[in-house]
Amino acid sequence: MKGRAVSDTTELGNDVIVDPVTGEIIDEKKLALQLLEQSREQGVGLIGPGGLLSGLTKTVLETALEAELTEHLGHEHGERPMGSNMRNGMRAKTVLTEIGPVQIEVPRDRDGSFEPVIVPKRKRRLDGIDEIVLSLTARGLTTGEIAAHFDDVYGATVSKDTISRITEKVTAEMAEWASRPLDPIYPVIFVDALVVKVRDGQVRNTPFYVVMGVTVAGERDILGSWAGGDGGEGARFWLQVFTELKNRGVEDVLIAVCDGLKGLPEAITTTWEHTIVQQCIVHLIRASFRYAGRQHRDAIVKSLKPVYTAPSEAAAKDRFAEFVADWGQRYPAILRLWDSSWAEVVPFLEYDVEVRRVICTTNAIESINARYRRAIKARGHFPNEASALKCLYLVTRSLDPTGGGRARWMMRCKPALNAFAITFAGRLDKAIHSNRRTSHTVGRTDPEPSWVL
């Protein structure tokens, strides 16, 4: 009956704990209360050095190691050996766990052929520690600050070199991510750049370019990030970025949303001839403020709102004529700015309100850039471009861990995708039926890649 009890619990899910000996289901809440009561009776804390959980972790690890050695030797402790190899005592080892350092006794065999899995030889950290280091790095902490964090919270000494080696482990993963194949078509891409301080002889401002795409399934996908080298943001480097994306499999983009950088629309249409370029309305309004007095900014925004909320392009032209009548004589530079950008401003007016919310601004990528800037600001500056790119990748890797943001975005994006399916029927149908997605999973246990938001 005990064997029957164990097999029946397999249908209860992975969260159920089953006693492997009796086959009974263990009440997690009852177990937690027992541990809490025991800690009170013994006068020790639950966590930290010497805490009850440290002792429990020690017991679990040593039991698992003993079971591994039994399987390796083929006989239980105290039984007659099946060959010349047998147990050969213990050796002490301190391992760093997610609840702090734990000293364990690792069993040995006589001929030294035992290779434990749960705590491998020459390894003094459990895998959860590496994830903690990567998470703290993604939040902008330096190696020194992370070392201090482990000392303060866990009472453990972790050197800066060890932390650097942990973060270097993601370099190969980052290279694979940066060269992964992409979808043949993206309904919308958002492009933007942020400035990072890099110390290369002297500290200088370096543009880092980021592209985010919306897939045909309505998911946000960070397509890549690039270091721009010397100088400010430029359309020439953007052309290199778009060419790389095309070489990685992006055959078509329906709409590209960008800021008002000179030459950027031409770089986009040079790569994808039929792409509609939509300039971010917020960037355009901010650019208008460069020519306006501070005392008039609120009034200018109020006068421009009827232009970009007009029901059609014809109505937008009428509202802009009214704006010209009110402000043209005082601020002619604002008029020239809007006239020169008009072809990239009005495409979103062909769609309903739900679609306009998605494509009229670069807010979708700005929210991600805000996470990047938070980590960058905490670091101040980086020793080189590779270090900055690694920081950006670790932030990308940690985005939306619960999947809630992905679900909200997909729901928000569905009306836009339905409109695109009608407007771009021939181009979008090809992508929907192709099913050529070959993304690689990074740092997640579910089938979705972690850079898909």
N, C-alpha and C positions, 0 to 999 in steps of 0.2 A: 504493500500500500504506500510505503514511503516513496518508492520510485514513481508510483502513479501521481502522488502529490506534487512531485517536482515537475513532471511533464505537464500537469494541468496548469501550473503557474506560467508556463511560457506564453499562454494566450492573454495574460494580464498586462503585458507591456514591459518595456525596459525599466520603468521606474519602480517596479515591485522588487523588494529584496526577499530572497528565499534562503532559508537555512539549508546549506548543502547536505547536512547530515540528517536532519529530521524531515526536511521537505516542507516545513511549515513557513507560512508567510510572516515575515517580521514586521511588526508595527513600528514604522519609523518614528512616529511621535512618542510612543512609549519608550523606544530606545533612547531618544534625545532626553526625555525626562530622567531616565535612569542615569545617563551620563552627567546631567546637571546635578542630580542628587549626590552622586559619587564625588563630584568635584567639591561640593559643599562640605561633605563629611571629611574629605581628606585635606581640606583647606588649601586647594590649589586652583589656579585659574583654568579656564577651558582652553585658551589659546596662548601662544607665546612660549618661550623657552621653559621647559618643565611643566607645561600645561597638560591637562588630561588628553587633549586631542593629539599632542605630540607623542604621548605614550601609546595611544591607540594606533597612531600612524606607524610607530616603531613595531608594534605587534603585528599589524597587517603586513608590513613589508617583510619582516622576518619570516612570517608564516608562508608568504608567497615564495620567498627565496628557498625555504626548506622544501616546499612542494616541487619547485623547479629542479632542485638537486635530486630529489627522490625519483623524478621522472628521468633525469639524466643517468642515474646509476642503475635504476631498475629495481630498487629494493628500498623498503622503509628503514627508518632509523632503528637500529638494534637487530635487524634481520641479517641472515647470512648473505654476504656479498655474492653477486652472480659472476663476478670476474675479479681481476686483480685490483681494479679501481674501487676505492671506498672513501667514506668521509674522513676528513683530516682536520677537524677542529673548526674554529671560527677566527675571523679577523674583524677588528673594529673599524667602522667607517662612518663618517659624518656626511649626511646628504642634506642638501638644501631643498626644502619642500615649500609648498604654498602657505604653510602655517609656521614656517621657521626651520632652523636646523634641527635635525633629528639624528642621534647616534644609534646605529644599528650594528648587529653582529651578522656578518655575511659568512655563510657556510662555505667550506672549501673541500675539494676532493684531492686525492693523493697525487694523481698525475697532472693536475692543473688544466684539464680539458673542459671543466665546467664554465660555461659562458652564460651568466644570468641575463635575463631579458628585462625584468622589471626595474632592476638597478644594474645596468651594465658595468663591466669592469672599466676603471679609470674615469667613470662619470660620477660627479658629485652633485649634480642638479637633476631634479625631475623635470619632465618636459613642461609642466605648468609654469615653472620659473622663467623659462625662455619667453613664454607668451606674456608674462608680466613685464619683463624687460622691454619687449617689443611694444607693448601697449603704452608704457611710460615714455618710451622714445617717441612714439606717435603723438604724444601730448606735448612734445617739445623739451622734455627734461634732458639735461646733459648727462654724460657718463658719471660725472662727479655727483650730481644731484640724485641719480638713481642709486649709486653706491650708498649715499647718505640715507636714502629712503629705506633700503634693506637693513641698514644698521639700526635706524630708529624704530622701524615697525617690527622687524623679525629678529633683531639682535644678531644678525648674521653679517659677516665680512665678505663682501664681493668686490673684487678689484675692478678698477676702470678697464684694464685690459680684458678681463673676462666679459664685461658688458659689451665692449667693442667687438669681441669675437662672436658674441651672440647676435648682435645686429648685423654683422658681416654675413651671417648665414643666409640672410634674405637676398643677398646680391644676385645669386644665380636665379632665385625665384623672380626677382625684379626683372632680370634680363629676359626671362621666358615670357613674363607678362608684357613687356614692352615690345616684343616681336610676335605676339600671338596672332593668328589669323582673325580677321574681323568679318562681320556680316557683309554681304554684297550690297545691301542698301540700308540706309538709315533715313526714316522720315524727317527727322530734325537733328541737327547738330548745333551745339552751342560752343563758341570759341571765345577764349579770354586769356589774358596774361596777367601775372602778378610779379611784383618786384621783390627780389630776395637779395640780401646783402651777403656777398661772397668775398672772402679774404684770399686774394691771389696776388701776393706781394703787398697790395694795399686793399682795403675794404672798398668794394665798388658795388653799385646797384646792377643786378643782372636780371633780365626778364626771363621768366619761366612760363612756357606756353602750355595750356591745358585745353583739351578737347573732350567734350562730353556728348555722347550720342543717345538718341531715343530709338530703341529697337522697334521692330514691327510688332512685338508683343507688348509694347508700352513700358519697357524697363529702361532705366537710365544706366548707361554704360560708360565708364571713364575709358576713353580710347587710348589715352597716353598723356605723358607729360615730357617736356623737352626743355633743356637749358639753352638759352639763346645766345650766350657768349657776350662779347663787348657790345656797348651801345644800348639804346632803348628798343622797345618793341618795334618791329618792322615787318612790312608786308612781304619782303623778300624771304625772310625766315619762315613766315607763315606758308609761303608757297612750298618750301621744302617739307614742312609738316604735312601739308595736304597731299603732296606727292608720295610721301611715305605711307600715309593712310591708304592711298589708292593702290600702292604696291602690296599692301597687306590684305587686299581683297575688297576694299570699299569701291564698288563700281558706280554707285549713284547716291546722291543726297538730294532730297526733295527741297528742304528749306534749311538755310544756314543762318543762324542768329548771331550777330556780332556787334561790336562797338563801332564807333565812327572812324577807325584808323584809316588813314589815306592809303589807297591801293589794296586794301583787304578784299573788297568785293571782286576786284579783278583777279586776285590770287585764287579766290574760290571758284569763279567761273572758268578760269583757265584750266583748273583741275577737273571740275564737273560742269560741263557746258550748260546743262539745262537746270542747274540749281538756282532757286530763287533766294536772293540775299535779303534778309530782313535786318534793318539796323535797330538796335535797342533804343526804345523811346526814352528810357531813363538816362542813358548816356547822352543822348541828344539834348535833353533838357539841361543836364549838367553842363554840357558844352556851351549852351546858350547863356548860362549864368556867367561865363567868363567875360561876356560883353555887356552885362547888365549891372546896374547899381544894386547894392544890397537892399535898398529901400523899395525897389521895384520887383524883386524876385517873386514874391507871393502873387502879385498882380499878373506877372507874366505867365506863371504856371496856370493861374485861373483862366487866362485868355487862350492858352495853348490847349487846354484840356478838351474843348469842343472839336479841335482839329483831329487829335488821335483817338477820340471816341466817336467820331462821325460814323453814320451807318454805311457810307460808301466813299469812294475816292472823290466823286464829284462833290458830295457834301463837304468833305474835308477841304477841298479847294475853296469852297465858299467861305468856310469858317476861317481858313488861313487868310483869305482876302480881308476879312474883318480884323484879324490880328494885325495885318499890314497897315490898315487904316489907323489902328490905335497906337502902334508902336514903331511903325516903319521909319518915321522921320527921326525918332529919338535913338533907335538902335538898328541901323541898317545892316550891321554885321550879322545880327541874328537872322535877318531875312535871307541874306546870302547863304548862311549856314544851312537853313532849312531848304532853300531852293536847290542847293548842290546835293543834298541828301534825299531829295523827295522820292526818287526812284527806289531807294532802299527803305523808305519809311512806310510807304502805302501798301505793300503786298498783303499785310495781315488784315487790311480792311475788307478783303474779299470774304472773310470767314465770320462765323458767329462769335458771340462773346466768349464761349468756352474755349474755342480755338485761339482767340486773341490772347487770352490769359497765358497760354503756353508759349506763344511765339513772339509776343510784342516786346519782351525784355530778356535779358540774359540772367534773370534772377535765379533760374534753375542751376546755373553753374556758379553764380555769385555765392549761393549758400554753401557750396562745397569749398569755394575759395576762402570763405570765412573760416572754415576749419583749418585749411592750410595756413592761413595768416596767423591763426592763434598759436599753432605749433612753431611757426617761424619767429613770431614775436618773442616767444619764450626762450628761444635759442639766441636771439640777437643777430648773429651772423654765423656763417659756415666756413670751414677751412677750404673747401673746394666745391665745385659744382656737383660732383658725384655724391658728396655727403648731403647736399641739399636735396638732390633727386631721391636719395634713399629716405629722407625724412618725409617728403611728399608721398612716396610710395607707401610708407608705413601708415600715414594718415589715410590714404585711399584704402588700404587693407583693413582698416578698423572702422570704416564708415558703415553705419546702419547695421549693427550686429544683431538686432532683433528682427530685422526685416520689415518693421512697421513703416519706415519711410518708403520702401519699395512698394508696399501695398497701397499706401496713400497716393503715391505718384501714378501708379498704374490706373487707379480709379479716376484720377484727375485727367489723365491723358487719353482715356478711351474716347471721349467725344471728338477730340482732335484727330485721332487715328481713323475714326469713322468718316470724318469729313475728307481726310486725305485719301481714303480708299475710293471715294467718289471722284474727287478732283484729279487724282493721279492714278486712275484705275489701271492703266496698262503697265506703268512702271512699278506700282506697289504690288500688284498681283503676282508678278514674277518673283518677288522676294518672299512673299507669304508661302508660295508653293515650293520654293527651292529647298528649304530646310538644310542649309549648308553651315549652320553654326557649329564651330569646333573649338569653343573657348575651353581653357584649362582651369580646373578648380584650384583656388589658392586659399589655404587657411580656413576652410569650412568643412563641415560634415555633411551638408546637404548638397544636392546636385548643382545649385546655382553658384557661379563664380563670386568671390567676395567683392570684386570691384563692380559688380552689377548691383545697383542701389535700389 
